[in-house]
Amino acid sequence: MSLDPVIQGSIIYVVGNRAAVSLVHSSDRVEVVYLSQSGVYVAEDAVLADGRWQFEAPGACATYAERSPRLQLFVSILKRGA
């Protein structure tokens, strides 16, 4: 399966979660912002494995995105598309 290259600000799905790409580390590793099950916008790293995006370490390194000025744009992108 061929995936389009991800760019900052694009929307991808990580384990079923709609997420905005906030930082591209490489073609198969990105940081994303998404709305967690608890209703809080968080940022986590995701990796491409077997053609699907997965969280690199689910919950282990999540950052509260709404508290980070750097991530506010990506929270806004998700809220606009909600």
Secondary structure, DSSP 8 states (H G I E B T S, - for coil): -------TT-EEEETTEEEEEEEEEETTEEEEEEE-TTS-EEEEEEEEETTEEEESSTTTT-EEGGG-GGGHHHHHHHHHH-
